[in-house]
Amino acid sequence: MSAAPVWSVDPRTGNPREQVAVEATAEEVDRAVRAAHSVRDALADRTARAAFLRTAAELLEESGPHIIEAADAETALGPARLTGELARTAAQLRAFAEVVDEGAYLDIRIDHEDGSRTPPWPDLRRWKIPLGVVAVYAASNFPLAFSVPGGDTASALAAGCPVVVKAHPGHPATSELCASVLRRAAARTGLPEDVVTLVHGFDAGVELVRHPLVSAAGFTGSVRGGRALFDAAAARPAPIPFHGELGSLNPVVVTEAAAAERSAEIGAGLGASMTLGVGQFCTKPGFVLAPSGDTGDRLVKALTETVSSAGSGVMLDHRMRGAFLAGVRERAELPDVEAPVTPGAGSEHTVSAGFLTVPAARLTAEGPHDALLEECFGPVTVIARYGSADQVAAVLARLPGNLTATLQTGTEADDPEAAGLLAALTPLAGRILVNGWPTGVAVAPAQHHGGPYPATTSPSTSVGATAIERWLRPVTYQNTPDPLLPPELREANPLGLPRWVDGRRVG
């Protein structure tokens, strides 16, 4: 039986563009993983790794027009959005090169022998080493920043781990282009090309997470697909870490004071955030607790005006379009749910933005309205109108884990609700915003892009410098003669690395 073809499809028409590849067989996945595993020692040189990451950024930028053209043809995200995403992707690669150069990620800790302790301490030297081959599952909605050359790949390579990427079927041609750039960057810096390899196909993704030489996995996608792979990773004879980003509602709470003070501003800001990228950001605010009464009415009016003017847009593919329309239809049919702006089909290939409203009282206990507490991927949000602080607390207590949670407070005077609500939101998400909107994730050292399940399957971040920690494990050497130690742990610190010695930071 011949391997299934992999087609690039135009989401603006639903028509195939070109055959890009064929789906990888189990044997081909095995070869890709073994090839990556065989070159892992080549990544041990930190200087070479940093040069590789910087070269990859340069070559991506040089190939930018070609990559952006291909990505737009496959995702309909538009040249402006993709130009920004390419810049972000290159910045991520350079940022991780800096992390590698600086060396603090190794978390070197040295405790000298101390016989006065009870019990006595031996000489202990701890650092972190790469796990091995990492499987990366590309995202649909970020064909660059969370896909082949994205944060999972960049951080894994920075850690010294070869990567096998499972391409997303929504942008296979873009994936091939980006993989070729990364492999050229490796060759240009003297590294084997197989430090990055690419496979296509659903079955290939399953084979990849089960392969005995794969040591960890990073995933961005749906709850259903991510949970299946997470379970497969845990069911292996030797389970592996699976860092999955699965889904997020990204709740917003608007206080009475905030709505009274700036309802029009909040409504407009919410409308812009939830329709950005046709509602296909993982940080889209998909659920909002807003007060009932006149102040909440004014917020809804402003949101109506903003969303009504958003126009229709093309989603990433027709399968997602169909899921969006079905999800909206299911939610809109629930009792007491209204649609001030009805989200739906804009045309044969587009969707129009909208939002739903529901009394918060409908959500304080388990029932059919629980569908409103689940992510609906696309340009729609749910406004739950509350009449008391107790209703807000009851609804928040029922929310799942999220990437973000946002509090809109009054700014002209102290908001008496703010502190309590901030405390209630903190357990729900990995990033808490006050008087802002969650779409847009800064690539910064202090960033955290993760959250309680189902937002992610681990407490780690996939954005920012600490994303490298996912692909490392600690090792301690006890009473080991200096010449036998890795150079990073030797007494003289020949590499000049930052480290903790006897409890004090040095370097």
C-alpha positions in Angstrom: 0.0 0.0 0.0 1.5 3.4 -1.0 2.0 6.1 1.5 -0.7 8.7 1.7 0.1 12.0 0.0 0.4 15.2 2.1 -1.3 18.2 0.3 -1.0 21.9 0.9 -4.5 23.3 0.9 -5.7 26.9 0.4 -8.1 27.7 3.3 -9.5 30.6 1.2 -11.0 28.2 -1.3 -10.6 24.7 0.2 -8.7 23.6 -2.9 -5.5 21.6 -2.9 -2.5 23.7 -3.9 0.3 21.1 -4.3 1.4 17.7 -3.0 4.2 18.5 -0.6 5.3 15.1 0.8 3.9 11.7 1.8 3.0 10.6 5.3 5.9 8.9 7.1 5.7 5.2 7.7 6.7 3.6 11.0 10.0 2.7 9.5 10.7 6.2 8.3 9.8 7.6 11.8 12.3 5.1 13.2 15.0 6.2 10.8 14.4 9.9 11.6 14.6 9.3 15.4 17.7 7.2 15.1 19.3 9.8 12.9 18.6 12.5 15.5 19.8 10.3 18.3 23.0 9.5 16.5 24.1 13.2 16.3 23.2 14.2 19.9 26.8 14.5 20.9 27.4 17.1 18.3 25.2 19.5 20.2 27.4 19.2 23.4 29.4 22.2 22.3 27.6 25.3 23.7 29.5 27.7 21.4 28.4 25.7 18.3 24.8 25.6 19.6 24.6 29.3 20.1 26.1 29.9 16.6 23.6 27.5 15.1 20.6 29.3 16.7 21.8 32.7 15.5 22.5 31.4 12.0 19.0 29.8 11.9 17.5 33.2 12.8 19.5 34.9 10.0 18.6 32.4 7.4 14.9 32.5 8.3 15.0 36.3 7.8 16.8 35.9 4.5 14.1 33.4 3.4 11.4 35.5 4.9 9.5 36.6 1.7 9.3 33.0 0.4 8.3 31.6 3.8 5.6 34.3 4.4 4.2 33.7 0.9 3.9 30.0 1.6 2.5 30.4 5.1 -0.1 32.9 3.9 -1.2 30.6 1.1 -1.7 27.8 3.6 -3.2 29.6 6.6 -4.7 32.9 5.3 -3.2 34.7 8.3 -2.0 37.5 6.0 1.5 38.9 5.3 1.4 41.6 8.1 0.6 39.0 10.8 3.1 36.5 9.4 5.9 39.1 9.0 5.5 39.9 12.7 5.5 36.2 13.6 8.7 35.6 11.6 10.4 38.4 13.5 9.2 36.9 16.8 10.5 33.5 15.7 14.0 34.9 14.8 14.0 36.7 18.1 13.3 33.5 20.0 16.2 31.8 18.4 18.5 34.6 19.2 17.2 34.9 22.8 18.0 31.2 23.4 21.5 31.7 21.9 22.0 34.3 24.6 20.7 31.8 27.2 23.2 29.2 26.0 26.1 31.7 26.0 25.3 32.9 29.6 25.1 29.4 31.0 22.9 30.1 34.1 20.4 27.5 32.7 22.8 24.8 33.7 22.0 25.6 37.4 25.4 24.7 38.6 25.6 24.1 42.4 28.6 23.1 44.3 28.7 22.2 48.0 32.2 21.5 49.3 32.8 18.7 51.7 31.8 19.7 55.3 32.4 17.3 58.1 30.9 19.6 60.6 27.4 19.0 59.2 25.1 16.4 60.8 25.2 14.1 58.9 28.5 15.2 57.2 28.3 16.5 53.7 30.4 15.0 50.9 31.6 17.0 48.0 28.5 17.5 45.8 28.4 19.1 42.3 25.1 19.4 40.5 24.2 20.6 37.0 21.7 19.9 34.3 22.2 17.8 31.1 20.0 17.4 28.0 17.3 14.6 28.0 17.9 13.4 24.4 15.8 13.5 21.3 12.7 15.7 21.6 9.5 15.3 19.6 7.9 18.6 18.7 4.3 18.7 17.5 3.7 21.8 15.4 0.7 24.2 16.1 -1.9 25.1 13.5 -2.4 28.8 14.5 1.3 29.8 14.6 3.0 28.2 11.5 6.3 29.8 12.6 6.5 30.8 16.2 5.0 27.5 17.6 5.9 25.2 14.8 9.0 23.9 13.1 11.4 26.8 14.0 9.3 27.8 17.0 9.8 28.0 20.8 9.7 24.2 21.5 12.4 23.6 18.8 14.5 26.6 19.8 14.5 25.7 23.5 15.2 22.0 22.9 18.1 22.8 20.6 19.4 25.3 23.1 19.3 22.6 25.8 21.4 20.3 23.5 18.6 18.1 22.4 18.1 17.0 18.7 14.5 17.6 17.5 12.2 15.6 15.3 9.2 17.7 14.3 5.8 16.3 13.4 4.5 18.9 10.8 1.0 20.2 11.2 -1.2 19.1 8.3 -2.5 22.7 7.9 0.8 24.1 6.7 3.1 21.3 5.3 4.8 23.4 2.7 5.7 26.0 5.2 7.0 23.3 7.5 9.2 21.8 4.8 10.6 25.3 4.0 11.4 26.0 7.6 12.9 22.6 8.2 15.2 23.1 5.3 16.4 26.5 6.7 17.2 24.9 10.1 19.1 22.1 8.5 21.1 24.5 6.3 21.9 26.5 9.4 23.2 23.4 11.1 25.4 22.6 8.2 26.7 26.1 7.9 27.8 26.0 11.6 29.5 22.6 11.3 26.7 20.6 12.9 25.0 17.5 11.4 21.7 18.4 9.5 19.9 15.7 11.4 19.9 17.7 14.6 16.5 18.7 13.1 14.3 16.3 11.1 10.7 16.5 9.9 8.0 13.9 9.5 4.4 14.1 8.3 1.2 12.3 9.1 -1.1 11.4 12.0 0.2 7.9 12.5 3.8 9.3 12.4 2.9 11.5 15.3 1.7 8.5 17.3 4.8 6.5 16.4 7.0 9.4 17.4 5.8 9.7 21.0 6.1 5.9 21.4 9.6 5.6 20.0 12.0 4.3 22.7 14.7 6.8 21.7 12.4 9.9 22.1 13.1 11.3 25.6 10.5 14.1 25.8 7.7 15.8 23.7 6.3 19.3 23.2 2.8 19.8 21.8 0.5 22.7 21.0 -3.0 21.8 19.8 -6.4 20.5 20.9 -7.4 18.9 24.2 -8.4 15.8 22.4 -5.3 15.3 20.4 -2.9 16.4 23.1 -4.5 14.2 25.8 -4.2 11.2 23.5 -0.5 11.8 23.0 0.0 12.6 26.7 -1.6 9.3 27.6 0.6 7.5 25.1 3.7 9.1 26.6 2.7 8.0 30.0 1.8 4.4 28.9 5.3 3.7 27.4 7.4 1.1 29.2 9.6 4.1 30.0 7.3 7.1 30.4 8.6 10.5 29.1 7.8 14.1 29.9 5.0 15.5 27.7 4.7 19.2 27.7 1.4 19.9 26.0 -0.6 23.1 25.5 -4.1 21.9 25.0 -6.8 24.6 25.4 -7.7 27.7 27.4 -10.8 29.7 28.1 -8.8 32.8 29.3 -11.5 34.2 31.7 -12.0 37.9 32.3 -13.6 39.4 35.3 -14.9 43.0 35.0 -15.7 44.6 38.4 -18.6 46.9 39.0 -16.2 49.9 39.4 -14.4 49.1 36.1 -17.7 48.9 34.2 -19.0 52.1 35.7 -15.8 53.9 34.9 -14.9 52.7 31.4 -17.5 50.3 30.0 -17.0 51.6 26.4 -13.2 51.2 26.6 -13.5 47.7 28.0 -16.1 46.6 25.5 -14.0 47.9 22.6 -10.8 46.3 24.0 -12.5 43.0 24.5 -13.9 43.0 20.9 -10.5 43.7 19.4 -8.8 41.0 21.5 -11.4 38.2 20.9 -11.5 38.8 17.1 -7.8 39.2 16.6 -6.5 36.6 14.1 -10.2 35.5 13.5 -10.3 34.4 17.2 -7.6 31.8 16.7 -5.1 32.9 19.4 -4.6 30.4 22.2 -4.9 33.4 24.6 -8.3 34.7 23.2 -10.5 35.9 26.0 -13.3 33.4 25.6 -15.3 34.0 28.8 -16.2 37.2 30.6 -17.9 37.8 33.9 -19.5 41.3 33.5 -22.0 43.0 35.9 -25.7 43.0 35.1 -27.5 46.3 35.1 -26.8 49.6 33.3 -23.0 49.5 33.5 -22.9 46.0 32.1 -25.4 47.0 29.4 -23.1 49.8 28.3 -20.2 47.4 28.0 -22.3 45.0 25.9 -23.3 47.9 23.7 -19.6 48.8 23.1 -18.7 45.2 22.4 -21.6 44.9 20.0 -20.4 47.9 18.0 -16.8 46.6 17.9 -17.6 43.0 16.9 -20.2 44.1 14.3 -17.6 46.1 12.5 -15.0 43.3 12.5 -16.1 41.8 9.2 -15.7 38.1 8.2 -12.5 36.2 8.0 -11.0 32.9 6.8 -10.1 30.4 9.5 -7.0 28.2 9.3 -8.8 25.4 7.5 -12.3 24.2 6.7 -12.3 21.5 9.5 -11.8 24.3 12.1 -14.4 26.4 10.4 -16.9 23.5 10.7 -16.0 22.9 14.3 -16.5 26.6 15.1 -19.9 26.8 13.5 -21.1 23.6 15.3 -19.7 24.8 18.6 -21.5 28.2 18.3 -24.7 26.5 17.3 -24.6 24.1 20.3 -24.1 27.0 22.7 -26.6 29.4 21.2 -29.4 26.8 21.5 -29.0 26.6 25.3 -31.8 28.1 27.4 -31.4 31.8 28.4 -28.4 32.2 26.0 -28.7 35.2 23.7 -26.6 36.4 20.8 -26.5 40.2 20.5 -24.2 39.6 17.5 -24.7 36.2 16.1 -21.4 34.4 15.2 -21.6 32.2 12.1 -20.8 31.6 8.5 -19.8 34.8 6.6 -19.7 33.0 3.3 -18.8 29.5 2.0 -15.2 29.9 3.2 -15.4 32.5 5.9 -16.9 33.1 9.4 -18.3 36.2 11.1 -17.5 37.2 14.7 -20.0 37.4 17.4 -20.7 36.8 21.1 -23.2 35.2 23.4 -24.7 36.3 26.7 -26.0 34.2 29.6 -27.0 34.9 33.2 -24.2 33.9 35.5 -26.7 32.0 37.7 -26.9 29.4 34.9 -23.2 28.5 35.4 -22.9 28.2 39.2 -23.8 24.5 39.2 -23.2 21.6 36.8 -25.6 21.3 33.9 -25.9 21.6 30.1 -24.6 25.2 30.2 -21.1 23.8 31.0 -20.4 23.9 27.3 -20.1 27.7 27.8 -17.1 27.0 30.1 -15.2 25.2 27.4 -13.0 26.8 24.7 -14.7 27.4 21.3 -11.8 28.1 18.9 -12.7 31.0 16.7 -14.1 34.6 16.9 -16.6 34.2 19.7 -16.7 34.9 23.4 -19.3 34.4 26.2 -20.5 37.2 28.5 -21.9 35.9 31.8 -23.9 38.7 33.5 -23.5 38.4 37.3 -25.7 40.1 40.0 -23.5 39.5 43.0 -20.0 38.7 44.3 -21.2 35.3 45.3 -22.2 34.5 41.7 -18.7 35.5 40.5 -17.0 33.3 43.2 -19.3 30.3 42.3 -18.5 30.6 38.6 -14.8 31.0 39.1 -14.7 27.9 41.3 -16.0 25.9 38.4 -13.5 27.1 35.7 -10.8 24.8 34.3 -7.1 25.7 34.2 -6.1 28.4 31.8 -3.1 30.1 30.2 -4.3 33.5 31.3 -6.8 35.2 33.5 -7.6 38.9 33.3 -9.0 41.3 35.9 -10.6 44.6 34.7 -10.7 47.0 37.7 -11.5 50.6 38.4 -8.5 53.0 38.0 -9.8 56.3 39.4 -10.0 55.1 43.0 -9.3 52.0 45.0 -11.5 49.1 43.8 -12.7 47.2 46.8 -13.2 44.0 44.8 -9.7 43.9 43.2 -7.6 42.2 45.8 -10.0 39.4 46.4 -10.7 38.8 42.8 -6.9 38.8 41.9 -6.4 36.1 44.6 -9.3 34.1 43.2 -7.9 34.3 39.6 -4.3 33.4 40.5 -4.9 29.6 41.0 -6.7 29.5 37.6 -3.9 30.5 35.2 -0.2 30.9 34.5 -0.3 34.6 33.6 -2.6 37.1 35.4 -3.3 40.5 33.7 -4.8 43.6 35.2 -6.5 46.1 33.0 -5.1 44.6 29.8 -5.9 41.9 27.3 -4.2 38.5 27.0 -3.7 38.2 23.2 0.0 38.8 22.6 2.7 36.9 24.6 6.0 38.8 25.1 9.1 36.6 24.6 10.8 37.8 27.8 12.8 36.1 30.6 10.0 36.5 33.1 7.2 35.3 30.8 5.1 32.2 31.7 3.0 30.6 29.0 1.3 27.7 30.7 -1.2 26.9 33.3 -3.2 24.3 35.2 -4.7 21.5 33.1 -6.1 21.5 30.5 -4.2 24.7 29.6 -1.0 22.6 29.8 0.0 19.1 31.0 3.0 20.3 33.0 3.8 23.4 35.2 6.4 24.6 32.7 6.4 27.5 30.2 6.7 27.2 26.4 7.7 30.9 26.1 10.6 32.7 27.6 14.1 31.7 28.8 12.9 29.1 31.3 11.3 27.1 28.6 14.7 25.4 28.2 14.2 23.7 31.6 11.7 21.3 30.1 14.5 19.5 28.2 17.0 19.1 30.9 17.5 16.8 33.9 19.8 17.3 37.0 22.8 15.1 37.7 25.0 15.3 40.9 28.6 14.1 41.1 29.7 13.1 44.6 33.3 13.0 45.7 34.5 13.0 42.1 38.2 13.8 41.4 38.5 17.1 39.6 40.0 15.7 36.4 37.0 13.4 36.0 34.4 16.1 36.3 32.9 17.9 33.3 34.7 21.2 32.8 31.5 23.0 33.9 31.9 21.5 37.4 35.6 21.8 38.0 36.9 23.8 40.9 38.7 26.4 38.8 35.6 27.1 36.7 37.6 27.2 33.5 34.5 28.2 31.4 33.7 31.1 33.7 30.1 30.0 34.2 27.7 31.4 36.8 27.2 29.0 39.7 26.2 28.6 43.3 29.1 27.6 45.6 28.4 26.8 49.2 25.1 28.6 49.0 26.4 31.8 47.4 26.1 33.0 43.8 29.4 33.3 42.0 29.8 34.8 38.6 
